[in-house]
Amino acid sequence: MRGKHFFVPRRKLTDYLLDPEHPKGRDKARFLLKRGFSPKDPAALERALIHHAQKAAVCRIRPGAEGKGYLVSYLGPLDTPRGPVERFVSVWYIEEGDAKFVTAYPAGPRDRCHETRGA
């Protein structure tokens, strides 16, 4: 299951995923900053996340809130300015072809699915 139109809220990038001071996002930010992403160029991370959602394996599909849409998790490589991260997860809310970014994180040992590209 893939979206046709992707939307990543800019503040989710600058105030969460690329903010090493954010109380919940700081570990993700440190991970992404070490791999060359920067709060000065959030569009680079946005492009990488969208590409990830278009190419990584569909790992999990759950119904959305109130029976609307779906939460879809993708597992696969994330292209970064310093080279690919082989196991990365991004989560998107998909409804009627529109995919809105929810969160992303480096995959841990519990994140498993068929890791074939495409799905």
TORGUVO-393954 format. One record per residue: y, z, x negated of N, C-alpha, C in turn; residue in three letters. Coordinates in pm, whole numbers, padded with zeros to 5 digits, always signed. Layout:
N
YZXYZXYZXALA...
This chain:
119
-00118+00000-00085+00000+00000+00000+00123+00000-00089MET+00208-00097-00069+00329-00112-00150+00449-00135-00058ARG+00563-00089-00104+00687-00118-00034+00735-00257-00070GLY+00823-00311+00012+00885-00440-00018+01025-00421-00074LYS+01094-00319-00027+01229-00287-00072+01226-00144-00126HIS+01274-00125-00248+01269+00005-00312+01407+00066-00323PHE+01415+00197-00301+01541+00269-00309+01520+00399-00386PHE+01598+00416-00492+01595+00540-00570+01735+00599-00562VAL+01753+00713-00494+01886+00774-00487+01937+00807-00627PRO+02055+00761-00659+02113+00781-00793+02119+00928-00831ARG+02153+01013-00734+02163+01157-00765+02028+01217-00799ARG+01920+01160-00745+01786+01209-00777+01757+01184-00925LYS+01815+01078-00979+01799+01049-01121+01891+01138-01205LEU+02019+01134-01176+02117+01203-01261+02117+01354-01244THR+02093+01402-01122+02103+01546-01097+01966+01615-01093ASP+01859+01540-01120+01726+01599-01113+01639+01552-01230TYR+01595+01427-01228+01501+01379-01330+01562+01367-01469LEU+01692+01352-01481+01755+01340-01612+01846+01457-01643LEU+01827+01568-01574+01910+01688-01594+01825+01801-01654ASP+01835+01825-01786+01753+01928-01849+01790+02070-01807PRO+01894+02086-01727+01934+02218-01678+01890+02243-01534GLU+01835+02141-01470+01795+02158-01330+01679+02257-01322HIS+01687+02356-01231+01583+02460-01225+01442+02407-01199PRO+01428+02301-01121+01295+02248-01091+01264+02120-01169LYS+01365+02047-01210+01343+01919-01276+01353+01922-01427GLY+01383+02037-01486+01411+02040-01630+01294+01995-01716ARG+01171+02030-01681+01056+01986-01761+01039+01834-01752ASP+01058+01779-01634+01050+01634-01617+01162+01567-01697LYS+01282+01625-01692+01396+01569-01764+01370+01570-01915ALA+01322+01679-01967+01294+01685-02111+01190+01580-02150ARG+01088+01564-02068+00986+01463-02092+01049+01323-02097PHE+01130+01291-01997+01189+01156-01988+01296+01134-02095LEU+01374+01235-02126+01477+01222-02230+01412+01198-02367LEU+01302+01265-02395+01231+01245-02522+01178+01103-02535LYS+01159+01037-02424+01106+00900-02426+01216+00794-02416ARG+01341+00839-02432+01451+00743-02447+01535+00717-02325GLY+01501+00776-02211+01588+00761-02095+01710+00849-02113PHE+01821+00811-02049+01947+00883-02067+02023+00895-01935SER+02091+01009-01916+02176+01021-01796+02292+00921-01797PRO+02324+00866-01915+02431+00767-01923+02386+00631-01871LYS+02254+00611-01860+02201+00483-01810+02087+00511-01710ASP+02118+00571-01595+02012+00602-01499+01944+00477-01443PRO+02012+00363-01450+01952+00239-01399+01826+00201-01477ALA+01818+00238-01604+01697+00208-01682+01577+00282-01625ALA+01597+00409-01590+01487+00486-01530+01456+00432-01391LEU+01557+00397-01316+01536+00340-01183+01447+00214-01192GLU+01479+00126-01283+01399+00003-01301+01255+00037-01340ARG+01239+00132-01429+01105+00170-01474+01023+00229-01360ALA+01085+00311-01276+01014+00372-01164+00974+00267-01060LEU+01062+00174-01033+01030+00068-00937+00917-00019-00991ILE+00925-00055-01117+00818-00135-01179+00686-00059-01173HIS+00691+00070-01199+00570+00154-01191+00509+00147-01051HIS+00591+00160-00949+00541+00157-00810+00487+00020-00772ALA+00534-00083-00837+00487-00217-00807+00356-00251-00878GLN+00326-00185-00990+00212-00224-01073+00103-00118-01087LYS+00134+00007-01073+00035+00113-01096-00065+00119-00981ALA-00175+00188-01005-00280+00203-00904-00233+00292-00790ALA-00265+00252-00668-00243+00339-00553-00345+00451-00565VAL-00295+00572-00577-00384+00684-00605-00411+00769-00481CYS-00309+00784-00399-00324+00869-00281-00228+00823-00173ARG-00277+00823-00049-00192+00789+00066-00206+00903+00166ILE-00094+00959+00206-00093+01066+00306+00004+01030+00417ARG-00023+01074+00539+00072+01048+00648+00205+01118+00620PRO+00313+01054+00660+00445+01113+00646+00470+01219+00753GLY+00583+01283+00744+00622+01387+00840+00629+01330+00980ALA+00586+01406+01075+00591+01368+01217+00519+01236+01245GLU+00420+01203+01164+00342+01082+01187+00414+00953+01156GLY+00528+00961+01087+00604+00842+01052+00581+00809+00905LYS+00557+00684+00877+00545+00639+00739+00431+00704+00663GLY+00435+00683+00530+00331+00736+00443+00393+00782+00312TYR+00332+00886+00254+00363+00925+00117+00257+00861+00030LEU+00300+00779-00063+00206+00707-00148+00230+00748-00294VAL+00122+00790-00359+00126+00826-00501+00066+00714-00582SER+00133+00678-00690+00085+00576-00782+00056+00640-00917TYR-00050+00598-00982-00087+00650-01113-00109+00533-01207LEU-00040+00537-01319-00054+00430-01417+00051+00442-01524GLY+00062+00340-01609+00158+00343-01718+00303+00338-01668PRO+00389+00408-01740+00534+00399-01717+00594+00342-01844LEU+00665+00231-01831+00734+00173-01947+00860+00253-01974ASP+00875+00300-02098+00992+00377-02138+01058+00307-02257THR+01182+00342-02288+01250+00281-02403+01175+00302-02535PRO+01091+00404-02544+01017+00432-02668+00869+00397-02657ARG+00833+00316-02560+00695+00275-02545+00633+00332-02419GLY+00519+00278-02380+00458+00320-02253+00399+00460-02257PRO+00411+00527-02144+00339+00652-02118+00221+00609-02032VAL+00100+00628-02082-00017+00570-02015-00048+00630-01878GLU-00028+00760-01861-00064+00824-01733+00059+00892-01673ARG+00112+00829-01571+00233+00879-01506+00217+00862-01356PHE+00274+00953-01280+00264+00950-01133+00404+00934-01075VAL+00417+00846-00978+00539+00840-00897+00497+00846-00750SER+00580+00911-00670+00552+00929-00528+00666+00868-00448VAL+00629+00790-00346+00726+00719-00264+00695+00740-00117TRP+00800+00745-00036+00785+00748+00109+00803+00605+00158TYR+00700+00552+00224+00704+00412+00269+00696+00407+00420ILE+00794+00337+00478+00797+00316+00622+00854+00177+00649GLU+00778+00098+00722+00820-00038+00761+00865-00122+00641GLU+00792-00112+00531+00823-00193+00413+00926-00134+00320GLY+00999-00033+00363+01098+00031+00277+01033+00146+00202ASP+01054+00151+00071+00998+00257-00013+01112+00338-00071ALA+01115+00468-00040+01217+00557-00093+01151+00652-00193LYS+01209+00660-00310+01156+00743-00416+01158+00890-00376PHE+01048+00961-00405+01038+01105-00376+01040+01184-00505VAL+00946+01159-00595+00940+01233-00722+00853+01158-00821THR+00851+01205-00944+00769+01147-01049+00742+01254-01154ALA+00629+01238-01223+00593+01336-01327+00481+01280-01414TYR+00470+01333-01537+00358+01291-01621+00228+01338-01559PRO+00128+01252-01558+00000+01286-01496-00071+01394-01578ALA-00130+01487-01506-00211+01590-01567-00358+01560-01547GLY-00445+01647-01595-00589+01623-01581-00637+01620-01437PRO-00564+01681-01346-00605+01683-01205-00561+01557-01130ARG-00476+01477-01191-00429+01352-01128-00529+01242-01162ASP-00613+01210-01063-00717+01110-01087-00727+01015-00969ARG-00761+00894-00999-00793+00794-00900-00848+00675-00975CYS-00872+00568-00905-00917+00446-00972-00797+00392-01049HIS-00801+00401-01178-00687+00363-01259-00689+00215-01298GLU-00715+00133-01202-00706-00011-01224-00566-00054-01186THR-00514-00149-01255-00379-00195-01224-00381-00280-01099ARG-00272-00275-01026-00256-00361-00910-00281-00293-00779GLY-00401-00262-00746-00444-00197-00620-00385-00257-00496ALA
